[in-house]
């Protein structure tokens, strides 16, 4: 068994099975064996089962939220928000299952008709991270099942309990064995079994760029379809014409979500010279009011980091930045609570040559950089191998359109710190991956387009 520990205090929350290769192969067999019957179900039937899953989980969302807090460390308010977010995907794709439309094309021959139909790609696999143990599962599984695919999931060994609870409720809803499967164990072994089995026709992965590249290389041997949502180095740009109150609120909400352990967390905060001091002062004032504590609280708190490796990375990155001349205006060290808690930290006097400017922080650290004008900050924002999301705050309409055109990212968020909902396409460019999740674009990742020519129709 794999022990699951509460990052807030190290206590044991539960355990998940450490499955050997034979058990994983058996689960893959069930996933592949269930595909023919599931893919032939009426879209309405798949929709009804997803809707039932949605209703059962929604009715018990407090149970899911409290479990998530214990195994992940995020606060209860965030956990409930994640569940609402994740439920949105089940509900959305329960409806979208009935809207996978084909086309007719004007024929090139007098005695023929041309049709385009969409068919499920086949059995699929997914690998999900620990930072969103509920939403990452629902976003992938609901999409695949709506399209007529079956799916086997490997959740993170850090947070498998929420995932297994979702599987339990899927079974209660009537989603059959094989249609939605789950495995936990050795990540390298499971990943190799997913990529090497020719019957698995698509893999969806959310995680680090390094692992995503390894999976893509291995999957390329079988020409599998892939969706990769990988690392980020998100800029958050505040222009001097922005509504500063809204900018600061959006920045803090985006940065402190899950204690900064989010791929879309602002990683480089660029503020124009004219408002730099005001923005930094406002962030220091507001962030200093947040309490650091374990997550089972009625109000928002900044929780622990997920594990010792993640904690050590943040500590070392902050210390390195201080040695290189960065100034600490708030925090800057491990919290007095000890364990995996780190103080929310504000760093200034930074430049783009520092390692912190090129490292995904994954912690409650606000690194501030000055800039002079639009051309400069766009160039600096794009000067990264990543391209997941960029945030920008401005009231200049022309500038907003220029930014949406010139920023190299899969998502450009203007005058907000909020990115996701089920109805929008989530994903990146460059080393942040490819493919999209969410919206009707998401279900297109799970279908193949088939051209059908019906000739010989002349009377």
N, C-alpha and C positions, 0 to 999 in steps of 0.2 A: 504494500500500500504506500501511497504518497501522502505524507502528513501535510496538512494545510494549516499554516500559522497566521495568527492575527498580527499584522505588522505594528499595531499600536502597543502591544504588550508581550508578544511572543507566545501567547497561549495557543493551544491546539484547538482549531475550529472543527476539524473533521479530517477525513481522508478520502482519497480517490484511488481507484485501482491502478497499479503499475502493470500494464498489460504487456505480455511478451509478444514476440513476432507472430506466433501462431494465432493468438487472440485477435491481433490487429488484422491479420489476413482474413480471419473468419468474419470480422465486421465489414471488411471491404467486400467479401463475397456476398454478404447480406445486402449491402448497398447496391451492388451491381445486379444481384438477383431480383431486387424489388423494382428495378427501373422499368421493365416492359409494362407491368400492370399499372404502375403509377403514371407513366407517360401517356397511357391510353385512357386514363380517367377523364371524364368531362371536366372542362375548366371550372364549371359551376361546382362540381364535387370537391375539387381541390380547394376552391375558394371557401366552401362551407367548413372544411376541416381547419383551414387556417383561421377562419373567423372564430371557431370554437376554441382553438388554442389561445387566441387573443383574449377572449372573454374569461377563460379560466385563470390565466395569469393576471389579468387586470383585477379580478376579484381578490386575489391574494398578493397584491403588489407590496404590501407592508412586510410580508414574510420574505419576499425576495430582497427587499431593500435592506432589512436588518442582516440577512445572510451576507449580502454584498459588503456592507460596512465591516463585518467581522473578518472577511477573508481578504478584502482589498484595502481597507483603511480610509476610504473616502467618507465624508460625513453623510449623515442620513438625508439631509436636504438634497445633496448631489445625487445620492443613490436613487431617491425617488424621481428626480429629474431624469436620470438615465433610463429608468424603467419606462417612464412616459415616452421618452425618445425612442426606445427600442420597441415598445408596443406599437408606436406609429408605423414601424416597418411591417409588422405582421398585418396590421389593419390595411395599410396601403396596398401590400401585395396580395392580400385576400381579394381585393377589388381588381388589381392589375392582372390577376390570373385570367380574368374574363376579357382582357383587352389586348391580347397578343395577336394583332391583326396582320394579315397578308395583303397582297395587292393583285390586281389584274393589270396587265400591260398591253397597250395596243399591239395587235399581232403584226408580224412581218410577212405573214402569208394569208391568202384569202380563205384557206380551208383549216386554219389553226387558231387556237386560243392560247394565250400565255398567262400562266398564274405564277405567283410567288407565294410560297407558304413558309411558315416558321415552325421549326420542330425543336424540342428540347435537345440540348447538346449531348446529354447522356448522364451517366453517373458522375458526380462531382465530389471534390474534397475541399476542405477549408482548414486553415490554421489561424487561430485568433490569439490576440495578446491579453495581458492581464489587466490593462488599465480601464477597459470597458467590458467587463465580463458578461454583461447582459446584452447590451446593444450590439456588440460585434457578432454575437451568435444570431440574434434575430435578423439583423440586416442581411446576413449571408444566407441563412437557412430559409427564411421566408421568400426571398427572391428565387432561389433555386427551386423550391417546391412549387411555387406559383407557376414557374415556367414549364413544369413537368419533369424536372430533374430530381434525382435522389441525391442526398448529400451525407458525407461522413465528416465529422468535425473533430479536430484536435484542439481543445482549449489549452490555455496556458496551465502548466502545473502549479503556478502560483495561485491561481483562482479558478479551480475546476468545479467548485461546489455549486455556484450559481448556474453554470452550464448544465450540470447534471440535473439540477432542479428544473430547468427549462425542458430538458428531455423527458423528465418524469411527467410534466404537464402536457407535453405533446402527445405522449402515449394516452393520457387520460382523455385527450381531445379526440382520439381515434386515428391519429397519424401512425401508420403501421410500422412495425419493426422493419429495418432495412431502408425505409424511405428517409429517415433521419437517424443516423448512428453517431456514436461518440466513442473516442478512444483517448486514453491517457497513458503515458509511459515515457520511454526514451525519445526525446524530440527528433534526434538524428535518425534513429531507426524508423520511426513512424513517417517522417518526411521522405525517407528513401523508398519506403513501401508505397507511399502515395505517388511519387513521381515515376517509379519504375513499372507500375501496373498499367498496361495499355488500355484497360477497361475504364479507368478514370480519365474522362475526357476534358476536364477542366479543374484547375486549382485556383482558389482564392486565398490570398495571404495578406494579412496585415501584421506588420512588424518592421524589423530593421532592414535597411537597404542591403547590408552585407548578406543576411540570410535570404532575402528576396532574390538577389542575384544568383545564389547557389541553387535555389529552387527553379528559377527560370532556366538556368543552364541544364539542369537535370531534366526538366519537363520538355525542353526543346528536343531532346532525343526522341520523344514520342509525339512531338508537335501538338502538345496539349494547349488549349486555350488557357489564358491566365488573367486574373485581375490582381494587381499588386498595389497595395497602399502602404508606402514605405516611409522612410524618415522625412523630417522637415527641418527647416531653419527659418521659421516664419518671421518676416519683418512686420512691425506695427509702426506705421508712419503717421505722425501728427503734424499737419501743416498749421501755419500761424493764423489761418482763417477758419479753423475748425471750431465747432462748439466744444470748448475745453471740458466742460462738465461731463458731456456725453462721452467724449474721448477717454477721459480718465476712468469713468465707470466701465466702459467697454473693455478697456485695457486690463483693468483689475479682474473683471469677471473672466476674461479669456485666460489670463495668466495664472490665477489661483485655482482654476478648475482642476480637481484631482491633484492639488498641491503642485501644479505645473507639470504633471506627468502625462502630457497629452501631445500627440504629434503635431497638432495645430496650435499649440501654445506659442504666444509671442516670444521669440527667441532673441530678436534684435529690435530694440525700441528706438526709432529715429524720431527726434523732435526738432522742429525748425528753431533756429537761433532765437527768434523773437519771443517765443513762448516756452522755451526750454526750462528755464528756472521755475516758472509757474506750474508747469506740468509735473516736474519732479517733486516740487514741494507738496502738491496736492496728492500725489501718489503716496508719498511718505506719510502724510497725515492720515489718509484713509486706511492704508495697509497696516499701520501701527495699531489700529483699533481692533483688528481681527485677533481672535484667540486661537492659540495652537493647542489642540487637544485630540483625544480619540473621538471617533466619529459619531457615536450614539448620543448626540446632543440635539436639543430642539432647534438650535440656530446654526448658521453656517460657521464652521471652524476649519482651520488649516490642519489637515491630518498628517500622518507619517508618510515617509517614502516607503516604497514597496518592500525593499530588502536591503541588506548591507551593501551590496555592490552599488545599487542606485544611490544610497546615502553617501558612500565614500566618493563616488564620482562628483556629486554636488559639492561636497566639502573641499575636495582637491581643486575643483575648477574655481571656486571662490577664492581659495588661498592663492592660487596661481595668479588670478586677476589682481589681487591686492599686491602681490610682489611686483607686478608689472606696472604699478602706478594707479590702478583703479581705486576709487574712493568709495568707502562704505558709508552710506547715509542712514541705513537701517539694517539691523540684523547682522549678517556676515559670519555667522558661526552656528554650530549645532545648538539646538534649544536646550535649556536647562532641564527639561523633562527627561533628557537622555534618550536612549534607544534610537529609533529611526526618525525622530522629529528634528527638523531644521528650521531655524528662524526665517520667516519671510525677509528677503534681502533686497535692498536697492543699491545698485552700483552705478557710479558716474565716472566721468573723465576716462572713458574708454575709447579705443580706436580699433579699426578694422583688422589690424595685424595681430591682435590678441587672440589666443586660442578660443576664448569664450565666444568670439564672433563666428566661429566655424564649427562649433560643437553643439549638438542638440542637448540642452541643459537638463531637461526632465526634472525640474525642481522649482521651488517657489522663489525664483531669482529674477529680478527686474534689471536688465542691463541697458543703460541709456547711452545713446550716441547723438551728437549734434549734427545738423546738416544745414546748408545754406539755401539751396534752391531745388526745384523739382527735378531738373535734369541730373543733378548730383545724386539725389536720393534714389531715383529710379535705377541709376547705374549701380549704386551700392546694394540696393535691395536685390537686384538680379545677379550680383556677384557671388553666387553660391551654386553648388552642384544640385541643390534641391529646388523643387518648385511645387510645393503642395498648396500653400495658401499665403496670401499677403493681405494685411489689413491696412486701410488708409482712412484718415479722417480729414475731410475738407468740405467746405460749402461752395466751392467753385465748380459749377457744372461742367465746364469745359475740361478742367483738370480731372474731374472724376472720369470722364470718357477717355481722356488720354491715358490715365492709369489703367483702366480696364483693358486698353489696347496694348500698352507698352510693358506691363508687368508680366514676367515669365512665371506663371503659376497656373495650376488647374482651377484655382478659386481666388477671386478678388473680392474682398469684403469691405464695403465702403460705409463708414460712419456707424459701425456696429462691431461688437466683439463676439457675436453669435454666428456660427457657421451652419450647423446641420439641422435638417428636418427631413422627413421621409420623402418629400416631394422634390428634392433638389439633387443634382448629380454631384457626388463627393468623389474626389480623386485628384491626382497630381500629374506633373510632367517632369521631365529630366530624371534625376535619380530618385525622385519621390514616387516613381512607378507609373503604371498605365491602367486603363480601364476605369469604369465608374460604378459606384454603388449608390442606390437611391434613385428615385424618380423612374420614369419609363425608360430612361437610358440604362438603368441598372438591369432590368430584365432582359434587355437586348444582349447582354453579356452571356446569357444562358441559353440562347437559341442559335440555331443554324438556319441560314436562308437557303431554301431549296427552290430552284426554278423548274417549272413543269410546263412542257410543251404538249398540247393536245392537238395533234394534226389529224387529217382525214375527216374533217367535219363537213365537207361539201356534200350536199344532198345528191 
